[in-house]
Structures are given as C-alpha cells and as structure tokens.
Amino acid sequence: MLELTSEQVAGLAEIDARGYVERVRQDLIKADPKFADDTTLPTRLWNAYIAARQLGIHADENVEAFLRIEAYAPNFYAKPATRAWLTRPGRSPDERFHDYFRVIKWRVQHPEYNGGLENGSSTSTTGGGIGGAWTGLGASWRRLVGRRRTGGDSEPVQ
C-alpha cells in the first residue's frame, strides 16, 4: 500500500486546486474572450483562491463566485469594508460571502436603486446562459465599483 507524507498530500492538494482555478479561468475566457489577453488573470485567480480559503470560504459555488468576481474586480476582497463583512463574527464566512454575492447581484440587476445606468447600457443577466450572465454581471460590477479590467500593460481592456 502506498503511503504518502503530509507534504506529498499537500502537494497533490495544491495540484488539484491549481487545476480547479485553471478550469474557472478557461470558463471565464469562454464567456468573455477578452480575458484571454489578461496575463495577470492566472495569478490573480490563484491569489483570490488562497484568500477565499484563508477567509474560510469553502463551498464550491462560493469559491467559484469569488474567483469570478476577482476576474472582473481585481482584489475586491482586500477592500476594508468587504474584508470586515466577510470576517464579521456571528455567521460562517461561506454564509457571509453568499449574502455579499446576493446583494451585489441584486444591485447589478436593479441599477435604478444605484443611481441609474451609465450611457443607456443594459444590465440584463438573463440571456446567453451562464457565460452571458457572468459577462453582464462583470460589466455591471465594473460600473458599480468604478473599475475597469486592465491588460498586462495596465491599459483598460474594452
């Protein structure tokens, strides 16, 4: 019988986690081909994965949503208000993140309560399957938080 050391088990777990993050990255590229040119994306997603785990976010659907938000809003989890909410006592980090995500999603889908739409754009996240939903959510997220995705040379990617 093969016996592995704790270091070997940890190494295998990291390989598995990196594969998971890469699959999320590939899904993001399929949904929004502009991500293919973002050379910072693999590192940002890996760092976000580590941050999610350190925050105590473990549910698969929450980790994936965490990574997807990171793709559209780099280092969103490092903002003091976000970090304070996610680490606030009383509920698990998974529950807190789920609530956070639901609020953000609602705000994107109801821009009339956030000061209206910019340039007459639509925030519909219902068409085009899950990829279209995340693309719409990402564009609206960037408007909501005032950020734009940048390419490897820090120029905005439109």
DRENTORKOL-3810 file (N, C-alpha, C; in nm, 4 decimals):
REM DRENTORKOL-3810
@n.u->0.0834; n.v->-0.1171; n.w->0.0000; ca.u->0.0000; ca.v->0.0000; ca.w->0.0000; c.u->0.0884; c.v->0.1242; c.w->0.0000
@n.u->0.0529; n.v->0.2202; n.w->-0.0817; ca.u->0.1276; ca.v->0.3435; ca.w->-0.0952; c.u->0.0944; c.v->0.4369; c.w->0.0202
@n.u->0.1955; n.v->0.4838; n.w->0.0862; ca.u->0.1762; ca.v->0.5795; ca.w->0.1948; c.u->0.2437; c.v->0.7095; c.w->0.1562
@n.u->0.1695; n.v->0.8172; n.w->0.1719; ca.u->0.2209; ca.v->0.9485; ca.w->0.1363; c.u->0.2496; c.v->1.0288; c.w->0.2622
@n.u->0.3516; n.v->1.1119; n.w->0.2521; ca.u->0.3809; ca.v->1.2021; ca.w->0.3634; c.u->0.2814; c.v->1.3175; c.w->0.3592
@n.u->0.2744; n.v->1.3923; n.w->0.4662; ca.u->0.1833; ca.v->1.5067; ca.w->0.4694; c.u->0.2227; c.v->1.6104; c.w->0.3639
@n.u->0.3528; n.v->1.6224; n.w->0.3356; ca.u->0.3990; ca.v->1.7148; ca.w->0.2321; c.u->0.3521; c.v->1.6686; c.w->0.0937
@n.u->0.3556; n.v->1.5383; n.w->0.0690; ca.u->0.3093; ca.v->1.4859; ca.w->-0.0588; c.u->0.1597; c.v->1.5057; c.w->-0.0755
@n.u->0.0852; n.v->1.4835; n.w->0.0315; ca.u->-0.0606; ca.v->1.5051; ca.w->0.0272; c.u->-0.0898; c.v->1.6524; c.w->0.0005
@n.u->-0.0168; n.v->1.7420; n.w->0.0681; ca.u->-0.0345; ca.v->1.8857; ca.w->0.0466; c.u->0.0001; c.v->1.9229; c.w->-0.0974
@n.u->0.1052; n.v->1.8624; n.w->-0.1515; ca.u->0.1434; ca.v->1.8885; ca.w->-0.2899; c.u->0.0360; c.v->1.8445; c.w->-0.3882
@n.u->-0.0222; n.v->1.7273; n.w->-0.3646; ca.u->-0.1308; ca.v->1.6798; ca.w->-0.4508; c.u->-0.2537; c.v->1.7694; c.w->-0.4397
@n.u->-0.2818; n.v->1.8159; n.w->-0.3189; ca.u->-0.3957; ca.v->1.9060; ca.w->-0.2985; c.u->-0.3743; c.v->2.0372; c.w->-0.3740
@n.u->-0.2506; n.v->2.0876; n.w->-0.3741; ca.u->-0.2227; ca.v->2.2115; ca.w->-0.4469; c.u->-0.2370; c.v->2.1910; c.w->-0.5973
@n.u->-0.1917; n.v->2.0781; n.w->-0.6478; ca.u->-0.2076; ca.v->2.0475; ca.w->-0.7910; c.u->-0.3556; c.v->2.0451; c.w->-0.8268
@n.u->-0.4360; n.v->1.9815; n.w->-0.7434; ca.u->-0.5801; ca.v->1.9760; ca.w->-0.7662; c.u->-0.6408; c.v->2.1163; c.w->-0.7635
@n.u->-0.6013; n.v->2.1979; n.w->-0.6664; ca.u->-0.6548; ca.v->2.3335; ca.w->-0.6541; c.u->-0.6159; c.v->2.4181; c.w->-0.7751
@n.u->-0.4910; n.v->2.4056; n.w->-0.8197; ca.u->-0.4479; ca.v->2.4819; ca.w->-0.9373; c.u->-0.5254; c.v->2.4403; c.w->-1.0620
@n.u->-0.5558; n.v->2.3120; n.w->-1.0733; ca.u->-0.6381; ca.v->2.2647; ca.w->-1.1845; c.u->-0.7783; c.v->2.3233; c.w->-1.1789
@n.u->-0.8338; n.v->2.3298; n.w->-1.0601; ca.u->-0.9670; ca.v->2.3896; ca.w->-1.0405; c.u->-0.9661; c.v->2.5363; c.w->-1.0834
@n.u->-0.8666; n.v->2.6115; n.w->-1.0374; ca.u->-0.8576; ca.v->2.7535; ca.w->-1.0715; c.u->-0.8404; c.v->2.7702; c.w->-1.2220
@n.u->-0.7615; n.v->2.6847; n.w->-1.2837; ca.u->-0.7421; ca.v->2.6919; ca.w->-1.4295; c.u->-0.8723; c.v->2.6634; c.w->-1.5035
@n.u->-0.9520; n.v->2.5686; n.w->-1.4550; ca.u->-1.0820; ca.v->2.5406; ca.w->-1.5198; c.u->-1.1743; c.v->2.6614; c.w->-1.5092
@n.u->-1.1738; n.v->2.7293; n.w->-1.3963; ca.u->-1.2545; ca.v->2.8510; ca.w->-1.3823; c.u->-1.2043; c.v->2.9568; c.w->-1.4800
@n.u->-1.0732; n.v->2.9709; n.w->-1.4930; ca.u->-1.0163; ca.v->3.0681; ca.w->-1.5871; c.u->-1.0600; c.v->3.0374; c.w->-1.7302
@n.u->-1.0560; n.v->2.9099; n.w->-1.7674; ca.u->-1.0989; ca.v->2.8715; ca.w->-1.9020; c.u->-1.2469; c.v->2.9024; c.w->-1.9238
@n.u->-1.3288; n.v->2.8791; n.w->-1.8224; ca.u->-1.4716; ca.v->2.9127; ca.w->-1.8319; c.u->-1.4908; c.v->3.0635; c.w->-1.8488
@n.u->-1.4104; n.v->3.1412; n.w->-1.7781; ca.u->-1.4178; ca.v->3.2871; ca.w->-1.7913; c.u->-1.3821; c.v->3.3305; c.w->-1.9329
@n.u->-1.2805; n.v->3.2691; n.w->-1.9909; ca.u->-1.2382; ca.v->3.3025; ca.w->-2.1271; c.u->-1.3469; c.v->3.2661; c.w->-2.2272
@n.u->-1.4114; n.v->3.1521; n.w->-2.2071; ca.u->-1.5211; ca.v->3.1132; ca.w->-2.2968; c.u->-1.6344; c.v->3.2142; c.w->-2.2899
@n.u->-1.6650; n.v->3.2622; n.w->-2.1701; ca.u->-1.7747; ca.v->3.3570; ca.w->-2.1516; c.u->-1.7371; c.v->3.4970; c.w->-2.1982
@n.u->-1.6113; n.v->3.5348; n.w->-2.1842; ca.u->-1.5654; ca.v->3.6687; ca.w->-2.2186; c.u->-1.4244; c.v->3.6563; c.w->-2.2763
@n.u->-1.4128; n.v->3.6411; n.w->-2.4096; ca.u->-1.2825; ca.v->3.6170; ca.w->-2.4732; c.u->-1.1756; c.v->3.7223; c.w->-2.4435
@n.u->-1.2141; n.v->3.8403; n.w->-2.3971; ca.u->-1.1155; ca.v->3.9430; ca.w->-2.3631; c.u->-1.0218; c.v->3.8964; c.w->-2.2512
@n.u->-1.0689; n.v->3.8026; n.w->-2.1700; ca.u->-0.9854; ca.v->3.7522; ca.w->-2.0609; c.u->-0.8637; c.v->3.6757; c.w->-2.1125
@n.u->-0.8699; n.v->3.6274; n.w->-2.2356; ca.u->-0.7563; ca.v->3.5526; ca.w->-2.2911; c.u->-0.6315; c.v->3.6397; c.w->-2.2984
@n.u->-0.6485; n.v->3.7702; n.w->-2.3133; ca.u->-0.5358; ca.v->3.8628; ca.w->-2.3232; c.u->-0.4886; c.v->3.9146; c.w->-2.1878
@n.u->-0.5591; n.v->3.8804; n.w->-2.0816; ca.u->-0.5241; ca.v->3.9295; ca.w->-1.9484; c.u->-0.4175; c.v->3.8387; c.w->-1.8875
@n.u->-0.2925; n.v->3.8808; n.w->-1.8983; ca.u->-0.1818; ca.v->3.7988; ca.w->-1.8490; c.u->-0.1761; c.v->3.7923; c.w->-1.6964
@n.u->-0.2460; n.v->3.8825; n.w->-1.6288; ca.u->-0.2472; ca.v->3.8825; ca.w->-1.4825; c.u->-0.3528; c.v->3.7876; c.w->-1.4262
@n.u->-0.4441; n.v->3.7429; n.w->-1.5091; ca.u->-0.5574; ca.v->3.6641; ca.w->-1.4608; c.u->-0.5187; c.v->3.5362; c.w->-1.3872
@n.u->-0.4296; n.v->3.4531; n.w->-1.4385; ca.u->-0.3974; ca.v->3.3302; ca.w->-1.3642; c.u->-0.3458; c.v->3.3568; c.w->-1.2226
@n.u->-0.2572; n.v->3.4540; n.w->-1.2095; ca.u->-0.2032; ca.v->3.4866; ca.w->-1.0765; c.u->-0.3105; c.v->3.5470; c.w->-0.9864
@n.u->-0.3900; n.v->3.6365; n.w->-1.0415; ca.u->-0.4968; ca.v->3.6978; ca.w->-0.9619; c.u->-0.5962; c.v->3.5939; c.w->-0.9127
@n.u->-0.6336; n.v->3.5000; n.w->-1.0007; ca.u->-0.7293; ca.v->3.3964; ca.w->-0.9604; c.u->-0.6700; c.v->3.3056; c.w->-0.8539
@n.u->-0.5419; n.v->3.2710; n.w->-0.8689; ca.u->-0.4784; ca.v->3.1857; ca.w->-0.7678; c.u->-0.4729; c.v->3.2580; c.w->-0.6333
@n.u->-0.4340; n.v->3.3853; n.w->-0.6355; ca.u->-0.4288; ca.v->3.4625; ca.w->-0.5111; c.u->-0.5680; c.v->3.4757; c.w->-0.4486
@n.u->-0.6694; n.v->3.4933; n.w->-0.5326; ca.u->-0.8068; ca.v->3.5020; ca.w->-0.4815; c.u->-0.8502; c.v->3.3681; c.w->-0.4225
@n.u->-0.8110; n.v->3.2590; n.w->-0.4855; ca.u->-0.8428; ca.v->3.1261; ca.w->-0.4325; c.u->-0.7824; c.v->3.1096; c.w->-0.2929
@n.u->-0.6562; n.v->3.1467; n.w->-0.2792; ca.u->-0.5886; ca.v->3.1377; ca.w->-0.1493; c.u->-0.6598; c.v->3.2271; c.w->-0.0478
@n.u->-0.6942; n.v->3.3484; n.w->-0.0887; ca.u->-0.7628; ca.v->3.4420; ca.w->0.0013; c.u->-0.8983; c.v->3.3867; c.w->0.0448
@n.u->-0.9730; n.v->3.3288; n.w->-0.0491; ca.u->-1.1041; ca.v->3.2721; ca.w->-0.0150; c.u->-1.0886; c.v->3.1627; c.w->0.0894
@n.u->-0.9926; n.v->3.0759; n.w->0.0690; ca.u->-0.9690; ca.v->2.9672; ca.w->0.1653; c.u->-0.9252; c.v->3.0212; c.w->0.3006
@n.u->-0.8392; n.v->3.1224; n.w->0.2992; ca.u->-0.7938; ca.v->3.1809; ca.w->0.4253; c.u->-0.9077; c.v->3.2519; c.w->0.4984
@n.u->-1.0012; n.v->3.3074; n.w->0.4227; ca.u->-1.1177; ca.v->3.3721; ca.w->0.4834; c.u->-1.2167; c.v->3.2699; c.w->0.5384
@n.u->-1.2020; n.v->3.1440; n.w->0.4972; ca.u->-1.2916; ca.v->3.0393; ca.w->0.5435; c.u->-1.4027; c.v->3.0059; c.w->0.4462
@n.u->-1.3879; n.v->3.0500; n.w->0.3218; ca.u->-1.4877; ca.v->3.0214; ca.w->0.2187; c.u->-1.4502; c.v->2.8880; c.w->0.1558
@n.u->-1.5383; n.v->2.7891; n.w->0.1706; ca.u->-1.5074; ca.v->2.6542; ca.w->0.1249; c.u->-1.6122; c.v->2.5951; c.w->0.0312
@n.u->-1.7364; n.v->2.6410; n.w->0.0357; ca.u->-1.8408; ca.v->2.5861; ca.w->-0.0507; c.u->-1.8024; c.v->2.6107; c.w->-0.1965
@n.u->-1.8116; n.v->2.5070; n.w->-0.2780; ca.u->-1.7683; ca.v->2.5160; ca.w->-0.4175; c.u->-1.8316; c.v->2.6330; c.w->-0.4919
@n.u->-1.9624; n.v->2.6514; n.w->-0.4768; ca.u->-2.0297; ca.v->2.7590; ca.w->-0.5503; c.u->-1.9813; c.v->2.8961; c.w->-0.5038
@n.u->-1.9464; n.v->2.9090; n.w->-0.3766; ca.u->-1.8947; ca.v->3.0360; ca.w->-0.3266; c.u->-1.7527; c.v->3.0617; c.w->-0.3746
@n.u->-1.6700; n.v->2.9593; n.w->-0.3755; ca.u->-1.5322; ca.v->2.9752; ca.w->-0.4233; c.u->-1.5334; c.v->3.0152; c.w->-0.5703
@n.u->-1.6164; n.v->2.9494; n.w->-0.6489; ca.u->-1.6236; ca.v->2.9840; ca.w->-0.7916; c.u->-1.6720; c.v->3.1274; c.w->-0.8104
@n.u->-1.7755; n.v->3.1682; n.w->-0.7390; ca.u->-1.8249; ca.v->3.3059; ca.w->-0.7485; c.u->-1.7170; c.v->3.4045; c.w->-0.7045
@n.u->-1.6437; n.v->3.3700; n.w->-0.5993; ca.u->-1.5347; ca.v->3.4537; ca.w->-0.5504; c.u->-1.4321; c.v->3.4751; c.w->-0.6618
@n.u->-1.3939; n.v->3.3682; n.w->-0.7306; ca.u->-1.2966; ca.v->3.3784; ca.w->-0.8388; c.u->-1.3513; c.v->3.4598; c.w->-0.9560
@n.u->-1.4770; n.v->3.4404; n.w->-0.9869; ca.u->-1.5372; ca.v->3.5151; ca.w->-1.0977; c.u->-1.5440; c.v->3.6640; c.w->-1.0667
@n.u->-1.5767; n.v->3.6987; n.w->-0.9440; ca.u->-1.5780; ca.v->3.8402; ca.w->-0.9063; c.u->-1.4368; c.v->3.8968; c.w->-0.9182
@n.u->-1.3381; n.v->3.8211; n.w->-0.8732; ca.u->-1.1985; ca.v->3.8649; ca.w->-0.8832; c.u->-1.1607; c.v->3.8960; c.w->-1.0277
@n.u->-1.2094; n.v->3.8167; n.w->-1.1210; ca.u->-1.1760; ca.v->3.8388; ca.w->-1.2616; c.u->-1.2215; c.v->3.9769; c.w->-1.3075
@n.u->-1.3375; n.v->4.0196; n.w->-1.2613; ca.u->-1.3937; ca.v->4.1475; ca.w->-1.3039; c.u->-1.3567; c.v->4.2637; c.w->-1.2130
@n.u->-1.3224; n.v->4.2359; n.w->-1.0888; ca.u->-1.2904; ca.v->4.3421; ca.w->-0.9929; c.u->-1.1680; c.v->4.2995; c.w->-0.9111
@n.u->-1.0487; n.v->4.3208; n.w->-0.9668; ca.u->-0.9272; ca.v->4.2749; ca.w->-0.9002; c.u->-0.9166; c.v->4.3184; c.w->-0.7537
@n.u->-0.8819; n.v->4.2223; n.w->-0.6695; ca.u->-0.8604; ca.v->4.2436; ca.w->-0.5268; c.u->-0.9818; c.v->4.2994; c.w->-0.4534
@n.u->-1.1023; n.v->4.2684; n.w->-0.5009; ca.u->-1.2234; ca.v->4.3170; ca.w->-0.4352; c.u->-1.2261; c.v->4.2762; c.w->-0.2886
@n.u->-1.1708; n.v->4.1609; n.w->-0.2593; ca.u->-1.1745; ca.v->4.1055; ca.w->-0.1243; c.u->-1.0792; c.v->4.1769; c.w->-0.0282
@n.u->-0.9891; n.v->4.2581; n.w->-0.0807; ca.u->-0.8946; ca.v->4.3298; ca.w->0.0041; c.u->-0.9490; c.v->4.4637; c.w->0.0523
@n.u->-1.0622; n.v->4.5070; n.w->-0.0039; ca.u->-1.1214; ca.v->4.6326; ca.w->0.0407; c.u->-1.1606; c.v->4.6181; c.w->0.1872
@n.u->-1.1307; n.v->4.7188; n.w->0.2669; ca.u->-1.1607; ca.v->4.7082; ca.w->0.4105; c.u->-1.3067; c.v->4.6745; c.w->0.4421
@n.u->-1.4008; n.v->4.7347; n.w->0.3724; ca.u->-1.5421; ca.v->4.7076; ca.w->0.4012; c.u->-1.5783; c.v->4.5635; c.w->0.3666
@n.u->-1.5276; n.v->4.5131; n.w->0.2551; ca.u->-1.5556; ca.v->4.3754; ca.w->0.2147; c.u->-1.4938; c.v->4.2781; c.w->0.3139
@n.u->-1.3688; n.v->4.3012; n.w->0.3476; ca.u->-1.2995; ca.v->4.2135; ca.w->0.4427; c.u->-1.3698; c.v->4.2168; c.w->0.5789
@n.u->-1.4113; n.v->4.3345; n.w->0.6231; ca.u->-1.4808; ca.v->4.3452; ca.w->0.7520; c.u->-1.6113; c.v->4.2659; c.w->0.7501
@n.u->-1.6838; n.v->4.2740; n.w->0.6386; ca.u->-1.8089; ca.v->4.1993; ca.w->0.6291; c.u->-1.7828; c.v->4.0487; c.w->0.6308
@n.u->-1.6874; n.v->4.0039; n.w->0.5540; ca.u->-1.6618; ca.v->3.8608; ca.w->0.5427; c.u->-1.6060; c.v->3.7998; c.w->0.6711
@n.u->-1.5406; n.v->3.8804; n.w->0.7522; ca.u->-1.4804; ca.v->3.8277; ca.w->0.8750; c.u->-1.5600; c.v->3.8630; c.w->1.0005
@n.u->-1.6723; n.v->3.9269; n.w->0.9823; ca.u->-1.7553; ca.v->3.9649; ca.w->1.0958; c.u->-1.8063; c.v->3.8398; c.w->1.1680
@n.u->-1.8024; n.v->3.8390; n.w->1.3010; ca.u->-1.8481; ca.v->3.7205; ca.w->1.3747; c.u->-2.0001; c.v->3.7039; c.w->1.3680
@n.u->-2.0430; n.v->3.5835; n.w->1.3974; ca.u->-2.1865; ca.v->3.5556; ca.w->1.4040; c.u->-2.2362; c.v->3.4582; c.w->1.2991
@n.u->-2.1728; n.v->3.4566; n.w->1.1837; ca.u->-2.2091; ca.v->3.3642; ca.w->1.0757; c.u->-2.0811; c.v->3.3138; c.w->1.0120
@n.u->-2.0923; n.v->3.2033; n.w->0.9432; ca.u->-1.9735; ca.v->3.1476; ca.w->0.8779; c.u->-1.9326; c.v->3.2356; c.w->0.7595
@n.u->-1.8052; n.v->3.2335; n.w->0.7225; ca.u->-1.7605; ca.v->3.3083; ca.w->0.6051; c.u->-1.8367; c.v->3.2677; c.w->0.4784
@n.u->-1.8700; n.v->3.1397; n.w->0.4646; ca.u->-1.9479; ca.v->3.0965; ca.w->0.3477; c.u->-2.0839; c.v->3.1662; c.w->0.3451
@n.u->-2.1501; n.v->3.1726; n.w->0.4590; ca.u->-2.2804; ca.v->3.2394; ca.w->0.4659; c.u->-2.2654; c.v->3.3889; c.w->0.4385
@n.u->-2.1632; n.v->3.4490; n.w->0.4955; ca.u->-2.1398; ca.v->3.5924; ca.w->0.4744; c.u->-2.1113; c.v->3.6211; c.w->0.3271
@n.u->-2.0270; n.v->3.5390; n.w->0.2633; ca.u->-1.9968; ca.v->3.5623; ca.w->0.1222; c.u->-2.1215; c.v->3.5416; c.w->0.0371
@n.u->-2.1985; n.v->3.4395; n.w->0.0674; ca.u->-2.3216; ca.v->3.4146; ca.w->-0.0078; c.u->-2.4125; c.v->3.5370; c.w->-0.0009
@n.u->-2.4271; n.v->3.5947; n.w->0.1171; ca.u->-2.5076; ca.v->3.7160; ca.w->0.1328; c.u->-2.4480; c.v->3.8319; c.w->0.0537
@n.u->-2.3173; n.v->3.8493; n.w->0.0631; ca.u->-2.2466; ca.v->3.9545; ca.w->-0.0100; c.u->-2.2729; c.v->3.9413; c.w->-0.1600
@n.u->-2.2574; n.v->3.8201; n.w->-0.2091; ca.u->-2.2766; ca.v->3.7957; ca.w->-0.3516; c.u->-2.4205; c.v->3.8240; c.w->-0.3943
@n.u->-2.5167; n.v->3.7822; n.w->-0.3136; ca.u->-2.6573; ca.v->3.8078; ca.w->-0.3466; c.u->-2.6864; c.v->3.9574; c.w->-0.3510
@n.u->-2.6311; n.v->4.0336; n.w->-0.2592; ca.u->-2.6518; ca.v->4.1784; ca.w->-0.2583; c.u->-2.5905; c.v->4.2422; c.w->-0.3822
@n.u->-2.4680; n.v->4.2042; n.w->-0.4148; ca.u->-2.4019; ca.v->4.2597; ca.w->-0.5338; c.u->-2.4820; c.v->4.2254; c.w->-0.6591
@n.u->-2.5245; n.v->4.1018; n.w->-0.6698; ca.u->-2.6017; ca.v->4.0584; ca.w->-0.7861; c.u->-2.7321; c.v->4.1375; c.w->-0.7964
@n.u->-2.7996; n.v->4.1569; n.w->-0.6828; ca.u->-2.9246; ca.v->4.2332; ca.w->-0.6832; c.u->-2.8990; c.v->4.3764; c.w->-0.7270
@n.u->-2.7912; n.v->4.4363; n.w->-0.6764; ca.u->-2.7604; ca.v->4.5746; ca.w->-0.7125; c.u->-2.7312; c.v->4.5876; c.w->-0.8616
@n.u->-2.6663; n.v->4.4876; n.w->-0.9189; ca.u->-2.6378; ca.v->4.4896; ca.w->-1.0617; c.u->-2.7671; c.v->4.4761; c.w->-1.1414
@n.u->-2.8559; n.v->4.3914; n.w->-1.0958; ca.u->-2.9813; ca.v->4.3674; ca.w->-1.1670; c.u->-3.0846; c.v->4.4773; c.w->-1.1443
@n.u->-3.0626; n.v->4.5633; n.w->-1.0459; ca.u->-3.1558; ca.v->4.6721; ca.w->-1.0145; c.u->-3.0806; c.v->4.8049; c.w->-1.0068
@n.u->-3.0262; n.v->4.8491; n.w->-1.1203; ca.u->-2.9443; ca.v->4.9704; ca.w->-1.1182; c.u->-3.0242; c.v->5.0958; c.w->-1.0831
@n.u->-3.1540; n.v->5.0901; n.w->-1.0955; ca.u->-3.2346; ca.v->5.2075; ca.w->-1.0628; c.u->-3.2192; c.v->5.2476; c.w->-0.9161
@n.u->-3.1739; n.v->5.1544; n.w->-0.8324; ca.u->-3.1508; ca.v->5.1847; ca.w->-0.6915; c.u->-3.0053; c.v->5.2199; c.w->-0.6632
@n.u->-2.9249; n.v->5.2256; n.w->-0.7693; ca.u->-2.7824; ca.v->5.2564; ca.w->-0.7555; c.u->-2.7442; c.v->5.3793; c.w->-0.8363
@n.u->-2.8394; n.v->5.4645; n.w->-0.8671; ca.u->-2.8080; ca.v->5.5854; ca.w->-0.9428; c.u->-2.8268; c.v->5.5710; c.w->-1.0920
@n.u->-2.8906; n.v->5.4649; n.w->-1.1393; ca.u->-2.9212; ca.v->5.4506; ca.w->-1.2809; c.u->-2.8104; c.v->5.3850; c.w->-1.3610
@n.u->-2.8364; n.v->5.3694; n.w->-1.4886; ca.u->-2.7420; ca.v->5.3067; ca.w->-1.5806; c.u->-2.6512; c.v->5.4116; c.w->-1.6420
@n.u->-2.5346; n.v->5.3708; n.w->-1.6798; ca.u->-2.4431; ca.v->5.4595; ca.w->-1.7497; c.u->-2.4611; c.v->5.4420; c.w->-1.8988
@n.u->-2.4651; n.v->5.5526; n.w->-1.9689; ca.u->-2.4685; ca.v->5.5516; ca.w->-2.1156; c.u->-2.5814; c.v->5.4675; c.w->-2.1728
@n.u->-2.6906; n.v->5.4531; n.w->-2.1014; ca.u->-2.8053; ca.v->5.3793; ca.w->-2.1520; c.u->-2.7809; c.v->5.2327; c.w->-2.1719
@n.u->-2.6791; n.v->5.1765; n.w->-2.1094; ca.u->-2.6487; ca.v->5.0345; ca.w->-2.1280; c.u->-2.7458; c.v->4.9482; c.w->-2.0510
@n.u->-2.7511; n.v->4.8232; n.w->-2.0861; ca.u->-2.8391; ca.v->4.7275; ca.w->-2.0210; c.u->-2.7594; c.v->4.6406; c.w->-1.9257
@n.u->-2.8205; n.v->4.6018; n.w->-1.8155; ca.u->-2.7532; ca.v->4.5116; ca.w->-1.7225; c.u->-2.8203; c.v->4.3763; c.w->-1.7199
@n.u->-2.8928; n.v->4.3432; n.w->-1.8227; ca.u->-2.9614; ca.v->4.2151; ca.w->-1.8240; c.u->-2.8618; c.v->4.1016; c.w->-1.8094
@n.u->-2.8897; n.v->4.0113; n.w->-1.7159; ca.u->-2.8023; ca.v->3.8962; ca.w->-1.6972; c.u->-2.8794; c.v->3.7676; c.w->-1.7243
@n.u->-2.9880; n.v->3.7788; n.w->-1.7999; ca.u->-3.0702; ca.v->3.6612; ca.w->-1.8209; c.u->-3.0410; c.v->3.5887; c.w->-1.9503
@n.u->-2.9839; n.v->3.6560; n.w->-2.0490; ca.u->-2.9627; ca.v->3.5905; ca.w->-2.1772; c.u->-2.8266; c.v->3.5266; c.w->-2.1890
@n.u->-2.8141; n.v->3.4323; n.w->-2.2781; ca.u->-2.6851; ca.v->3.3774; ca.w->-2.3122; c.u->-2.6283; c.v->3.2764; c.w->-2.2159
@n.u->-2.7082; n.v->3.2175; n.w->-2.1318; ca.u->-2.6578; ca.v->3.1149; ca.w->-2.0417; c.u->-2.5712; c.v->3.1726; c.w->-1.9321
@n.u->-2.5001; n.v->3.0861; n.w->-1.8644; ca.u->-2.4197; ca.v->3.1289; ca.w->-1.7505; c.u->-2.3057; c.v->3.2201; c.w->-1.7935
@n.u->-2.2470; n.v->3.1954; n.w->-1.9086; ca.u->-2.1394; ca.v->3.2827; ca.w->-1.9552; c.u->-2.1886; c.v->3.4230; c.w->-1.9783
@n.u->-2.3026; n.v->3.4368; n.w->-2.0449; ca.u->-2.3616; ca.v->3.5683; ca.w->-2.0668; c.u->-2.3992; c.v->3.6352; c.w->-1.9373
@n.u->-2.4467; n.v->3.5567; n.w->-1.8437; ca.u->-2.4845; ca.v->3.6123; ca.w->-1.7139; c.u->-2.3626; c.v->3.6699; c.w->-1.6436
@n.u->-2.2507; n.v->3.5974; n.w->-1.6462; ca.u->-2.1305; ca.v->3.6466; ca.w->-1.5791; c.u->-2.0716; c.v->3.7645; c.w->-1.6532
@n.u->-2.0795; n.v->3.7666; n.w->-1.7859; ca.u->-2.0280; ca.v->3.8800; ca.w->-1.8612; c.u->-2.1075; c.v->4.0042; c.w->-1.8274
@n.u->-2.2414; n.v->3.9926; n.w->-1.8252; ca.u->-2.3261; ca.v->4.1058; ca.w->-1.7890; c.u->-2.3024; c.v->4.1500; c.w->-1.6466
@n.u->-2.2891; n.v->4.0536; n.w->-1.5574; ca.u->-2.2637; ca.v->4.0841; ca.w->-1.4178; c.u->-2.1285; c.v->4.1532; c.w->-1.4029
@n.u->-2.0292; n.v->4.1054; n.w->-1.4769; ca.u->-1.8958; ca.v->4.1643; ca.w->-1.4680; c.u->-1.8931; c.v->4.3079; c.w->-1.5177
@n.u->-1.9585; n.v->4.3329; n.w->-1.6312; ca.u->-1.9616; ca.v->4.4697; ca.w->-1.6835; c.u->-2.0337; c.v->4.5618; c.w->-1.5868
@n.u->-2.1427; n.v->4.5154; n.w->-1.5330; ca.u->-2.2171; ca.v->4.5968; ca.w->-1.4381; c.u->-2.1398; c.v->4.6140; c.w->-1.3089
@n.u->-2.0690; n.v->4.5107; n.w->-1.2673; ca.u->-1.9865; ca.v->4.5183; ca.w->-1.1458; c.u->-1.8817; c.v->4.6281; c.w->-1.1624
@n.u->-1.8164; n.v->4.6315; n.w->-1.2791; ca.u->-1.7138; ca.v->4.7333; ca.w->-1.3015; c.u->-1.7747; c.v->4.8731; c.w->-1.2941
@n.u->-1.8957; n.v->4.8907; n.w->-1.3486; ca.u->-1.9619; ca.v->5.0212; ca.w->-1.3384; c.u->-1.9933; c.v->5.0530; c.w->-1.1935
@n.u->-2.0401; n.v->4.9528; n.w->-1.1200; ca.u->-2.0808; ca.v->4.9720; ca.w->-0.9810; c.u->-1.9637; c.v->5.0124; c.w->-0.8931
@n.u->-1.8490; n.v->4.9486; n.w->-0.9113; ca.u->-1.7340; ca.v->4.9777; ca.w->-0.8262; c.u->-1.6359; c.v->5.0735; c.w->-0.8913
@n.u->-1.6657; n.v->5.1174; n.w->-1.0142; ca.u->-1.5814; ca.v->5.2151; ca.w->-1.0799; c.u->-1.4476; c.v->5.1631; c.w->-1.1236
@n.u->-1.4415; n.v->5.0360; n.w->-1.1577; ca.u->-1.3147; ca.v->4.9770; ca.w->-1.2010; c.u->-1.3293; c.v->4.9238; c.w->-1.3418
@n.u->-1.2167; n.v->4.9217; n.w->-1.4076; ca.u->-1.2105; ca.v->4.8583; ca.w->-1.5388; c.u->-1.1037; c.v->4.7527; c.w->-1.5341
@n.u->-1.1263; n.v->4.6474; n.w->-1.6096; ca.u->-1.0255; ca.v->4.5439; ca.w->-1.6217; c.u->-0.9114; c.v->4.6012; c.w->-1.7031
@n.u->-0.7897; n.v->4.5628; n.w->-1.6703; ca.u->-0.6746; ca.v->4.6112; ca.w->-1.7465; c.u->-0.5993; c.v->4.4926; c.w->-1.8016
@n.u->-0.5337; n.v->4.5192; n.w->-1.9129; ca.u->-0.4493; ca.v->4.4161; ca.w->-1.9717; c.u->-0.3153; c.v->4.4135; c.w->-1.9002
@n.u->-0.2229; n.v->4.3365; n.w->-1.9514; ca.u->-0.0934; ca.v->4.3207; ca.w->-1.8880; c.u->-0.0143; c.v->4.4500; c.w->-1.8799
@n.u->-0.0441; n.v->4.5471; n.w->-1.9700; ca.u->0.0290; ca.v->4.6738; ca.w->-1.9687; c.u->-0.0479; c.v->4.7824; c.w->-1.8926
@n.u->-0.1466; n.v->4.7426; n.w->-1.8121; ca.u->-0.2281; ca.v->4.8322; ca.w->-1.7288; c.u->-0.3178; c.v->4.9246; c.w->-1.8099
@n.u->-0.3326; n.v->4.8982; n.w->-1.9372; ca.u->-0.4256; ca.v->4.9734; ca.w->-2.0196; c.u->-0.5642; c.v->4.9082; c.w->-2.0078
@n.u->-0.6707; n.v->4.9894; n.w->-2.0074; ca.u->-0.8048; ca.v->4.9303; ca.w->-1.9977; c.u->-0.8327; c.v->4.8349; c.w->-2.1131
@n.u->-0.8974; n.v->4.7255; n.w->-2.0828; ca.u->-0.9398; ca.v->4.6285; ca.w->-2.1836; c.u->-1.0872; c.v->4.6518; c.w->-2.2061
@n.u->-1.1264; n.v->4.6905; n.w->-2.3232; ca.u->-1.2677; ca.v->4.7207; ca.w->-2.3523; c.u->-1.3315; c.v->4.6141; c.w->-2.4357
END
